[in-house]
Amino acid sequence: MNRKIGYARVSTTEQSTAAQVEALYEAGCELVFSDSVSGAKKDRVRLREAIAHIGQGDQLVVVKIDRLARSLTDLLQ
């Protein structure tokens, strides 16, 4: 399918994912999932949903790698 699936995250509900979401759509993402949760939390519902939508040849796109994981160890897990 070769789709781009976007994921945006902010740490608190007082922050907005709007700028990230806009950048992800501008980058060609068809779907964008957003979380308002600390990166320290392992269980992020919207990240799981984004990953569930990824098929063969699709890409998960984030504005900055720290929106996906807080460290390389977290990313590998």
PyMOL Python script that loads the backbone (N, CA, C, O; Angstrom):
from pymol import cmd

cmd.read_pdbstr("""\
ATOM      1  N   MET A   1       0.814  -1.191   0.000  1.00  0.00           N
ATOM      2  CA  MET A   1       0.000   0.000   0.000  1.00  0.00           C
ATOM      3  C   MET A   1       0.864   1.263   0.000  1.00  0.00           C
ATOM      4  O   MET A   1       0.485   2.270  -0.599  1.00  0.00           O
ATOM      5  N   ASN A   2       2.013   1.218   0.662  1.00  0.00           N
ATOM      6  CA  ASN A   2       2.938   2.348   0.710  1.00  0.00           C
ATOM      7  C   ASN A   2       2.304   3.641   1.220  1.00  0.00           C
ATOM      8  O   ASN A   2       2.447   4.699   0.607  1.00  0.00           O
ATOM      9  N   ARG A   3       1.614   3.542   2.329  1.00  0.00           N
ATOM     10  CA  ARG A   3       1.007   4.714   2.953  1.00  0.00           C
ATOM     11  C   ARG A   3       1.924   5.265   4.026  1.00  0.00           C
ATOM     12  O   ARG A   3       2.789   4.559   4.544  1.00  0.00           O
ATOM     13  N   LYS A   4       1.727   6.527   4.354  1.00  0.00           N
ATOM     14  CA  LYS A   4       2.411   7.148   5.478  1.00  0.00           C
ATOM     15  C   LYS A   4       1.383   7.328   6.593  1.00  0.00           C
ATOM     16  O   LYS A   4       0.338   7.949   6.398  1.00  0.00           O
ATOM     17  N   ILE A   5       1.697   6.776   7.762  1.00  0.00           N
ATOM     18  CA  ILE A   5       0.857   6.888   8.944  1.00  0.00           C
ATOM     19  C   ILE A   5       1.600   7.766   9.941  1.00  0.00           C
ATOM     20  O   ILE A   5       2.737   7.461  10.300  1.00  0.00           O
ATOM     21  N   GLY A   6       0.978   8.848  10.394  1.00  0.00           N
ATOM     22  CA  GLY A   6       1.635   9.779  11.296  1.00  0.00           C
ATOM     23  C   GLY A   6       1.295   9.539  12.750  1.00  0.00           C
ATOM     24  O   GLY A   6       0.213   9.056  13.082  1.00  0.00           O
ATOM     25  N   TYR A   7       2.238   9.885  13.614  1.00  0.00           N
ATOM     26  CA  TYR A   7       2.022   9.810  15.055  1.00  0.00           C
ATOM     27  C   TYR A   7       2.558  11.078  15.699  1.00  0.00           C
ATOM     28  O   TYR A   7       3.721  11.439  15.515  1.00  0.00           O
ATOM     29  N   ALA A   8       1.695  11.752  16.457  1.00  0.00           N
ATOM     30  CA  ALA A   8       2.070  12.972  17.182  1.00  0.00           C
ATOM     31  C   ALA A   8       1.843  12.740  18.668  1.00  0.00           C
ATOM     32  O   ALA A   8       0.895  12.064  19.067  1.00  0.00           O
ATOM     33  N   ARG A   9       2.737  13.317  19.492  1.00  0.00           N
ATOM     34  CA  ARG A   9       2.578  13.166  20.935  1.00  0.00           C
ATOM     35  C   ARG A   9       3.046  14.416  21.650  1.00  0.00           C
ATOM     36  O   ARG A   9       4.067  15.010  21.304  1.00  0.00           O
ATOM     37  N   VAL A  10       2.279  14.801  22.653  1.00  0.00           N
ATOM     38  CA  VAL A  10       2.692  15.826  23.605  1.00  0.00           C
ATOM     39  C   VAL A  10       2.623  15.199  24.990  1.00  0.00           C
ATOM     40  O   VAL A  10       1.956  14.183  25.184  1.00  0.00           O
ATOM     41  N   SER A  11       3.305  15.798  25.941  1.00  0.00           N
ATOM     42  CA  SER A  11       3.421  15.195  27.272  1.00  0.00           C
ATOM     43  C   SER A  11       2.236  15.451  28.188  1.00  0.00           C
ATOM     44  O   SER A  11       1.971  14.658  29.090  1.00  0.00           O
ATOM     45  N   THR A  12       1.521  16.549  27.970  1.00  0.00           N
ATOM     46  CA  THR A  12       0.406  16.885  28.858  1.00  0.00           C
ATOM     47  C   THR A  12      -0.805  17.318  28.051  1.00  0.00           C
ATOM     48  O   THR A  12      -0.688  17.678  26.879  1.00  0.00           O
ATOM     49  N   THR A  13      -1.957  17.280  28.680  1.00  0.00           N
ATOM     50  CA  THR A  13      -3.185  17.708  28.006  1.00  0.00           C
ATOM     51  C   THR A  13      -3.230  19.214  27.806  1.00  0.00           C
ATOM     52  O   THR A  13      -4.044  19.708  27.025  1.00  0.00           O
ATOM     53  N   GLU A  14      -2.363  19.958  28.505  1.00  0.00           N
ATOM     54  CA  GLU A  14      -2.298  21.406  28.324  1.00  0.00           C
ATOM     55  C   GLU A  14      -1.564  21.788  27.033  1.00  0.00           C
ATOM     56  O   GLU A  14      -1.702  22.912  26.551  1.00  0.00           O
ATOM     57  N   GLN A  15      -0.796  20.869  26.482  1.00  0.00           N
ATOM     58  CA  GLN A  15      -0.057  21.113  25.245  1.00  0.00           C
ATOM     59  C   GLN A  15      -0.910  20.685  24.045  1.00  0.00           C
ATOM     60  O   GLN A  15      -1.880  19.942  24.194  1.00  0.00           O
ATOM     61  N   SER A  16      -0.537  21.159  22.874  1.00  0.00           N
ATOM     62  CA  SER A  16      -1.289  20.849  21.657  1.00  0.00           C
ATOM     63  C   SER A  16      -0.416  20.099  20.650  1.00  0.00           C
ATOM     64  O   SER A  16       0.771  20.386  20.493  1.00  0.00           O
ATOM     65  N   THR A  17      -1.027  19.148  19.987  1.00  0.00           N
ATOM     66  CA  THR A  17      -0.347  18.417  18.912  1.00  0.00           C
ATOM     67  C   THR A  17      -0.577  19.077  17.552  1.00  0.00           C
ATOM     68  O   THR A  17      -0.126  18.554  16.533  1.00  0.00           O
ATOM     69  N   ALA A  18      -1.267  20.207  17.521  1.00  0.00           N
ATOM     70  CA  ALA A  18      -1.688  20.827  16.258  1.00  0.00           C
ATOM     71  C   ALA A  18      -0.531  21.042  15.282  1.00  0.00           C
ATOM     72  O   ALA A  18      -0.661  20.709  14.104  1.00  0.00           O
ATOM     73  N   ALA A  19       0.580  21.581  15.736  1.00  0.00           N
ATOM     74  CA  ALA A  19       1.713  21.841  14.836  1.00  0.00           C
ATOM     75  C   ALA A  19       2.293  20.540  14.284  1.00  0.00           C
ATOM     76  O   ALA A  19       2.652  20.462  13.109  1.00  0.00           O
ATOM     77  N   GLN A  20       2.381  19.530  15.130  1.00  0.00           N
ATOM     78  CA  GLN A  20       2.885  18.231  14.675  1.00  0.00           C
ATOM     79  C   GLN A  20       1.938  17.618  13.650  1.00  0.00           C
ATOM     80  O   GLN A  20       2.374  17.125  12.609  1.00  0.00           O
ATOM     81  N   VAL A  21       0.639  17.651  13.950  1.00  0.00           N
ATOM     82  CA  VAL A  21      -0.360  17.071  13.054  1.00  0.00           C
ATOM     83  C   VAL A  21      -0.307  17.763  11.691  1.00  0.00           C
ATOM     84  O   VAL A  21      -0.340  17.100  10.654  1.00  0.00           O
ATOM     85  N   GLU A  22      -0.226  19.072  11.695  1.00  0.00           N
ATOM     86  CA  GLU A  22      -0.141  19.819  10.434  1.00  0.00           C
ATOM     87  C   GLU A  22       1.093  19.400   9.647  1.00  0.00           C
ATOM     88  O   GLU A  22       1.009  19.169   8.441  1.00  0.00           O
ATOM     89  N   ALA A  23       2.235  19.300  10.317  1.00  0.00           N
ATOM     90  CA  ALA A  23       3.479  18.901   9.645  1.00  0.00           C
ATOM     91  C   ALA A  23       3.376  17.485   9.086  1.00  0.00           C
ATOM     92  O   ALA A  23       3.908  17.204   8.012  1.00  0.00           O
ATOM     93  N   LEU A  24       2.706  16.604   9.796  1.00  0.00           N
ATOM     94  CA  LEU A  24       2.562  15.219   9.335  1.00  0.00           C
ATOM     95  C   LEU A  24       1.682  15.141   8.090  1.00  0.00           C
ATOM     96  O   LEU A  24       2.001  14.407   7.154  1.00  0.00           O
ATOM     97  N   TYR A  25       0.580  15.887   8.069  1.00  0.00           N
ATOM     98  CA  TYR A  25      -0.254  15.915   6.861  1.00  0.00           C
ATOM     99  C   TYR A  25       0.511  16.540   5.691  1.00  0.00           C
ATOM    100  O   TYR A  25       0.402  16.071   4.558  1.00  0.00           O
ATOM    101  N   GLU A  26       1.280  17.593   5.961  1.00  0.00           N
ATOM    102  CA  GLU A  26       2.086  18.221   4.909  1.00  0.00           C
ATOM    103  C   GLU A  26       3.145  17.254   4.376  1.00  0.00           C
ATOM    104  O   GLU A  26       3.555  17.359   3.220  1.00  0.00           O
ATOM    105  N   ALA A  27       3.586  16.319   5.212  1.00  0.00           N
ATOM    106  CA  ALA A  27       4.575  15.314   4.797  1.00  0.00           C
ATOM    107  C   ALA A  27       3.933  14.161   4.023  1.00  0.00           C
ATOM    108  O   ALA A  27       4.623  13.237   3.593  1.00  0.00           O
ATOM    109  N   GLY A  28       2.617  14.219   3.848  1.00  0.00           N
ATOM    110  CA  GLY A  28       1.943  13.207   3.048  1.00  0.00           C
ATOM    111  C   GLY A  28       1.280  12.090   3.817  1.00  0.00           C
ATOM    112  O   GLY A  28       0.899  11.079   3.227  1.00  0.00           O
ATOM    113  N   CYS A  29       1.133  12.245   5.115  1.00  0.00           N
ATOM    114  CA  CYS A  29       0.466  11.202   5.906  1.00  0.00           C
ATOM    115  C   CYS A  29      -1.026  11.156   5.566  1.00  0.00           C
ATOM    116  O   CYS A  29      -1.683  12.190   5.451  1.00  0.00           O
ATOM    117  N   GLU A  30      -1.542   9.942   5.410  1.00  0.00           N
ATOM    118  CA  GLU A  30      -2.962   9.744   5.155  1.00  0.00           C
ATOM    119  C   GLU A  30      -3.758   9.732   6.449  1.00  0.00           C
ATOM    120  O   GLU A  30      -4.877  10.242   6.505  1.00  0.00           O
ATOM    121  N   LEU A  31      -3.180   9.151   7.482  1.00  0.00           N
ATOM    122  CA  LEU A  31      -3.798   9.068   8.805  1.00  0.00           C
ATOM    123  C   LEU A  31      -2.808   9.608   9.813  1.00  0.00           C
ATOM    124  O   LEU A  31      -1.600   9.409   9.682  1.00  0.00           O
ATOM    125  N   VAL A  32      -3.327  10.296  10.824  1.00  0.00           N
ATOM    126  CA  VAL A  32      -2.471  10.798  11.894  1.00  0.00           C
ATOM    127  C   VAL A  32      -3.130  10.471  13.233  1.00  0.00           C
ATOM    128  O   VAL A  32      -4.310  10.754  13.439  1.00  0.00           O
ATOM    129  N   PHE A  33      -2.365   9.881  14.127  1.00  0.00           N
ATOM    130  CA  PHE A  33      -2.832   9.524  15.459  1.00  0.00           C
ATOM    131  C   PHE A  33      -2.109  10.396  16.473  1.00  0.00           C
ATOM    132  O   PHE A  33      -0.909  10.635  16.340  1.00  0.00           O
ATOM    133  N   SER A  34      -2.825  10.873  17.483  1.00  0.00           N
ATOM    134  CA  SER A  34      -2.251  11.796  18.473  1.00  0.00           C
ATOM    135  C   SER A  34      -2.471  11.293  19.887  1.00  0.00           C
ATOM    136  O   SER A  34      -3.534  10.766  20.213  1.00  0.00           O
ATOM    137  N   ASP A  35      -1.459  11.460  20.721  1.00  0.00           N
ATOM    138  CA  ASP A  35      -1.539  11.142  22.147  1.00  0.00           C
ATOM    139  C   ASP A  35      -1.175  12.374  22.957  1.00  0.00           C
ATOM    140  O   ASP A  35      -0.330  13.170  22.547  1.00  0.00           O
ATOM    141  N   SER A  36      -1.810  12.526  24.101  1.00  0.00           N
ATOM    142  CA  SER A  36      -1.420  13.528  25.103  1.00  0.00           C
ATOM    143  C   SER A  36      -1.049  12.753  26.354  1.00  0.00           C
ATOM    144  O   SER A  36      -1.840  12.633  27.290  1.00  0.00           O
ATOM    145  N   VAL A  37       0.175  12.227  26.352  1.00  0.00           N
ATOM    146  CA  VAL A  37       0.630  11.360  27.431  1.00  0.00           C
ATOM    147  C   VAL A  37       2.156  11.435  27.497  1.00  0.00           C
ATOM    148  O   VAL A  37       2.818  11.611  26.475  1.00  0.00           O
ATOM    149  N   SER A  38       2.699  11.303  28.682  1.00  0.00           N
ATOM    150  CA  SER A  38       4.143  11.339  28.871  1.00  0.00           C
ATOM    151  C   SER A  38       4.826  10.244  28.060  1.00  0.00           C
ATOM    152  O   SER A  38       4.313   9.132  27.940  1.00  0.00           O
ATOM    153  N   GLY A  39       5.979  10.571  27.511  1.00  0.00           N
ATOM    154  CA  GLY A  39       6.758   9.587  26.780  1.00  0.00           C
ATOM    155  C   GLY A  39       7.265   8.464  27.665  1.00  0.00           C
ATOM    156  O   GLY A  39       7.680   7.420  27.161  1.00  0.00           O
ATOM    157  N   ALA A  40       7.239   8.661  28.976  1.00  0.00           N
ATOM    158  CA  ALA A  40       7.665   7.622  29.913  1.00  0.00           C
ATOM    159  C   ALA A  40       6.644   6.483  29.993  1.00  0.00           C
ATOM    160  O   ALA A  40       6.982   5.370  30.396  1.00  0.00           O
ATOM    161  N   LYS A  41       5.409   6.762  29.612  1.00  0.00           N
ATOM    162  CA  LYS A  41       4.363   5.732  29.645  1.00  0.00           C
ATOM    163  C   LYS A  41       4.588   4.762  28.492  1.00  0.00           C
ATOM    164  O   LYS A  41       4.740   5.171  27.341  1.00  0.00           O
ATOM    165  N   LYS A  42       4.606   3.492  28.811  1.00  0.00           N
ATOM    166  CA  LYS A  42       4.836   2.469  27.796  1.00  0.00           C
ATOM    167  C   LYS A  42       3.571   2.176  26.992  1.00  0.00           C
ATOM    168  O   LYS A  42       3.651   1.871  25.803  1.00  0.00           O
ATOM    169  N   ASP A  43       2.414   2.266  27.629  1.00  0.00           N
ATOM    170  CA  ASP A  43       1.161   1.931  26.963  1.00  0.00           C
ATOM    171  C   ASP A  43       0.493   3.205  26.451  1.00  0.00           C
ATOM    172  O   ASP A  43      -0.166   3.923  27.203  1.00  0.00           O
ATOM    173  N   ARG A  44       0.676   3.470  25.165  1.00  0.00           N
ATOM    174  CA  ARG A  44       0.058   4.639  24.528  1.00  0.00           C
ATOM    175  C   ARG A  44      -0.962   4.129  23.516  1.00  0.00           C
ATOM    176  O   ARG A  44      -0.607   3.565  22.481  1.00  0.00           O
ATOM    177  N   VAL A  45      -2.227   4.337  23.835  1.00  0.00           N
ATOM    178  CA  VAL A  45      -3.332   3.795  23.048  1.00  0.00           C
ATOM    179  C   VAL A  45      -3.249   4.214  21.582  1.00  0.00           C
ATOM    180  O   VAL A  45      -3.363   3.374  20.690  1.00  0.00           O
ATOM    181  N   ARG A  46      -3.054   5.487  21.333  1.00  0.00           N
ATOM    182  CA  ARG A  46      -3.054   5.970  19.946  1.00  0.00           C
ATOM    183  C   ARG A  46      -1.816   5.485  19.174  1.00  0.00           C
ATOM    184  O   ARG A  46      -1.887   5.305  17.959  1.00  0.00           O
ATOM    185  N   LEU A  47      -0.700   5.273  19.851  1.00  0.00           N
ATOM    186  CA  LEU A  47       0.471   4.702  19.185  1.00  0.00           C
ATOM    187  C   LEU A  47       0.179   3.264  18.774  1.00  0.00           C
ATOM    188  O   LEU A  47       0.522   2.841  17.670  1.00  0.00           O
ATOM    189  N   ARG A  48      -0.456   2.521  19.670  1.00  0.00           N
ATOM    190  CA  ARG A  48      -0.838   1.138  19.316  1.00  0.00           C
ATOM    191  C   ARG A  48      -1.768   1.130  18.109  1.00  0.00           C
ATOM    192  O   ARG A  48      -1.626   0.293  17.218  1.00  0.00           O
ATOM    193  N   GLU A  49      -2.721   2.064  18.080  1.00  0.00           N
ATOM    194  CA  GLU A  49      -3.649   2.146  16.944  1.00  0.00           C
ATOM    195  C   GLU A  49      -2.901   2.482  15.654  1.00  0.00           C
ATOM    196  O   GLU A  49      -3.181   1.904  14.604  1.00  0.00           O
ATOM    197  N   ALA A  50      -1.957   3.408  15.731  1.00  0.00           N
ATOM    198  CA  ALA A  50      -1.169   3.763  14.548  1.00  0.00           C
ATOM    199  C   ALA A  50      -0.415   2.543  14.028  1.00  0.00           C
ATOM    200  O   ALA A  50      -0.430   2.260  12.830  1.00  0.00           O
ATOM    201  N   ILE A  51       0.235   1.832  14.924  1.00  0.00           N
ATOM    202  CA  ILE A  51       0.998   0.647  14.528  1.00  0.00           C
ATOM    203  C   ILE A  51       0.088  -0.416  13.932  1.00  0.00           C
ATOM    204  O   ILE A  51       0.474  -1.106  12.989  1.00  0.00           O
ATOM    205  N   ALA A  52      -1.116  -0.551  14.475  1.00  0.00           N
ATOM    206  CA  ALA A  52      -2.074  -1.534  13.959  1.00  0.00           C
ATOM    207  C   ALA A  52      -2.501  -1.217  12.521  1.00  0.00           C
ATOM    208  O   ALA A  52      -2.881  -2.122  11.779  1.00  0.00           O
ATOM    209  N   HIS A  53      -2.444   0.033  12.130  1.00  0.00           N
ATOM    210  CA  HIS A  53      -2.829   0.436  10.777  1.00  0.00           C
ATOM    211  C   HIS A  53      -1.697   0.288   9.762  1.00  0.00           C
ATOM    212  O   HIS A  53      -1.918   0.444   8.561  1.00  0.00           O
ATOM    213  N   ILE A  54      -0.503  -0.009  10.231  1.00  0.00           N
ATOM    214  CA  ILE A  54       0.642  -0.114   9.330  1.00  0.00           C
ATOM    215  C   ILE A  54       0.661  -1.492   8.675  1.00  0.00           C
ATOM    216  O   ILE A  54       0.613  -2.524   9.344  1.00  0.00           O
ATOM    217  N   GLY A  55       0.734  -1.473   7.352  1.00  0.00           N
ATOM    218  CA  GLY A  55       0.816  -2.712   6.591  1.00  0.00           C
ATOM    219  C   GLY A  55       2.147  -2.792   5.854  1.00  0.00           C
ATOM    220  O   GLY A  55       3.003  -1.918   5.994  1.00  0.00           O
ATOM    221  N   GLN A  56       2.306  -3.838   5.079  1.00  0.00           N
ATOM    222  CA  GLN A  56       3.522  -4.040   4.293  1.00  0.00           C
ATOM    223  C   GLN A  56       3.798  -2.811   3.434  1.00  0.00           C
ATOM    224  O   GLN A  56       2.929  -2.366   2.684  1.00  0.00           O
ATOM    225  N   GLY A  57       4.989  -2.271   3.542  1.00  0.00           N
ATOM    226  CA  GLY A  57       5.399  -1.134   2.736  1.00  0.00           C
ATOM    227  C   GLY A  57       5.007   0.225   3.290  1.00  0.00           C
ATOM    228  O   GLY A  57       5.444   1.251   2.769  1.00  0.00           O
ATOM    229  N   ASP A  58       4.188   0.252   4.337  1.00  0.00           N
ATOM    230  CA  ASP A  58       3.785   1.521   4.952  1.00  0.00           C
ATOM    231  C   ASP A  58       4.905   2.068   5.823  1.00  0.00           C
ATOM    232  O   ASP A  58       5.831   1.347   6.194  1.00  0.00           O
ATOM    233  N   GLN A  59       4.805   3.366   6.147  1.00  0.00           N
ATOM    234  CA  GLN A  59       5.806   4.026   6.978  1.00  0.00           C
ATOM    235  C   GLN A  59       5.126   4.694   8.165  1.00  0.00           C
ATOM    236  O   GLN A  59       4.054   5.283   8.024  1.00  0.00           O
ATOM    237  N   LEU A  60       5.748   4.602   9.326  1.00  0.00           N
ATOM    238  CA  LEU A  60       5.319   5.368  10.489  1.00  0.00           C
ATOM    239  C   LEU A  60       6.159   6.638  10.505  1.00  0.00           C
ATOM    240  O   LEU A  60       7.388   6.573  10.504  1.00  0.00           O
ATOM    241  N   VAL A  61       5.495   7.799  10.519  1.00  0.00           N
ATOM    242  CA  VAL A  61       6.184   9.083  10.421  1.00  0.00           C
ATOM    243  C   VAL A  61       5.950   9.875  11.707  1.00  0.00           C
ATOM    244  O   VAL A  61       4.821   9.966  12.187  1.00  0.00           O
ATOM    245  N   VAL A  62       7.019  10.446  12.261  1.00  0.00           N
ATOM    246  CA  VAL A  62       6.935  11.346  13.408  1.00  0.00           C
ATOM    247  C   VAL A  62       7.721  12.609  13.070  1.00  0.00           C
ATOM    248  O   VAL A  62       8.645  12.576  12.257  1.00  0.00           O
ATOM    249  N   VAL A  63       7.349  13.715  13.697  1.00  0.00           N
ATOM    250  CA  VAL A  63       8.033  14.983  13.447  1.00  0.00           C
ATOM    251  C   VAL A  63       9.443  14.954  14.029  1.00  0.00           C
ATOM    252  O   VAL A  63      10.395  15.418  13.402  1.00  0.00           O
ATOM    253  N   LYS A  64       9.561  14.406  15.230  1.00  0.00           N
ATOM    254  CA  LYS A  64      10.858  14.256  15.896  1.00  0.00           C
ATOM    255  C   LYS A  64      10.865  12.881  16.550  1.00  0.00           C
ATOM    256  O   LYS A  64       9.835  12.420  17.041  1.00  0.00           O
ATOM    257  N   ILE A  65      12.002  12.238  16.559  1.00  0.00           N
ATOM    258  CA  ILE A  65      12.100  10.877  17.098  1.00  0.00           C
ATOM    259  C   ILE A  65      11.704  10.815  18.574  1.00  0.00           C
ATOM    260  O   ILE A  65      11.230   9.780  19.042  1.00  0.00           O
ATOM    261  N   ASP A  66      11.895  11.919  19.313  1.00  0.00           N
ATOM    262  CA  ASP A  66      11.530  11.887  20.734  1.00  0.00           C
ATOM    263  C   ASP A  66      10.023  11.877  20.953  1.00  0.00           C
ATOM    264  O   ASP A  66       9.571  11.695  22.084  1.00  0.00           O
ATOM    265  N   ARG A  67       9.244  12.068  19.908  1.00  0.00           N
ATOM    266  CA  ARG A  67       7.786  11.931  20.019  1.00  0.00           C
ATOM    267  C   ARG A  67       7.405  10.461  20.056  1.00  0.00           C
ATOM    268  O   ARG A  67       6.330  10.106  20.539  1.00  0.00           O
ATOM    269  N   LEU A  68       8.279   9.608  19.549  1.00  0.00           N
ATOM    270  CA  LEU A  68       8.036   8.171  19.500  1.00  0.00           C
ATOM    271  C   LEU A  68       8.627   7.457  20.714  1.00  0.00           C
ATOM    272  O   LEU A  68       7.982   6.585  21.297  1.00  0.00           O
ATOM    273  N   ALA A  69       9.843   7.821  21.092  1.00  0.00           N
ATOM    274  CA  ALA A  69      10.520   7.156  22.198  1.00  0.00           C
ATOM    275  C   ALA A  69      11.458   8.144  22.891  1.00  0.00           C
ATOM    276  O   ALA A  69      11.990   9.059  22.263  1.00  0.00           O
ATOM    277  N   ARG A  70      11.646   7.947  24.175  1.00  0.00           N
ATOM    278  CA  ARG A  70      12.493   8.861  24.955  1.00  0.00           C
ATOM    279  C   ARG A  70      13.975   8.536  24.842  1.00  0.00           C
ATOM    280  O   ARG A  70      14.827   9.382  25.114  1.00  0.00           O
ATOM    281  N   SER A  71      14.279   7.301  24.439  1.00  0.00           N
ATOM    282  CA  SER A  71      15.668   6.889  24.308  1.00  0.00           C
ATOM    283  C   SER A  71      15.756   5.773  23.270  1.00  0.00           C
ATOM    284  O   SER A  71      14.736   5.230  22.844  1.00  0.00           O
ATOM    285  N   LEU A  72      16.973   5.438  22.869  1.00  0.00           N
ATOM    286  CA  LEU A  72      17.166   4.343  21.917  1.00  0.00           C
ATOM    287  C   LEU A  72      16.689   3.030  22.517  1.00  0.00           C
ATOM    288  O   LEU A  72      16.125   2.197  21.808  1.00  0.00           O
ATOM    289  N   THR A  73      16.904   2.836  23.802  1.00  0.00           N
ATOM    290  CA  THR A  73      16.443   1.630  24.481  1.00  0.00           C
ATOM    291  C   THR A  73      14.925   1.520  24.402  1.00  0.00           C
ATOM    292  O   THR A  73      14.397   0.450  24.099  1.00  0.00           O
ATOM    293  N   ASP A  74      14.213   2.624  24.673  1.00  0.00           N
ATOM    294  CA  ASP A  74      12.752   2.626  24.569  1.00  0.00           C
ATOM    295  C   ASP A  74      12.305   2.302  23.149  1.00  0.00           C
ATOM    296  O   ASP A  74      11.364   1.535  22.946  1.00  0.00           O
ATOM    297  N   LEU A  75      12.982   2.886  22.175  1.00  0.00           N
ATOM    298  CA  LEU A  75      12.627   2.663  20.782  1.00  0.00           C
ATOM    299  C   LEU A  75      12.780   1.196  20.394  1.00  0.00           C
ATOM    300  O   LEU A  75      11.931   0.646  19.693  1.00  0.00           O
ATOM    301  N   LEU A  76      13.843   0.572  20.840  1.00  0.00           N
ATOM    302  CA  LEU A  76      14.078  -0.826  20.508  1.00  0.00           C
ATOM    303  C   LEU A  76      13.072  -1.769  21.183  1.00  0.00           C
ATOM    304  O   LEU A  76      12.777  -2.846  20.666  1.00  0.00           O
ATOM    305  N   GLN A  77      12.556  -1.353  22.332  1.00  0.00           N
ATOM    306  CA  GLN A  77      11.573  -2.189  23.020  1.00  0.00           C
ATOM    307  C   GLN A  77      10.234  -2.058  22.341  1.00  0.00           C
ATOM    308  O   GLN A  77       9.263  -2.683  22.766  1.00  0.00           O
TER     309      GLN A  77
END
""", "prot")
cmd.dss("prot")
cmd.show_as("cartoon", "prot")
cmd.util.cbc("prot")
cmd.orient("prot")
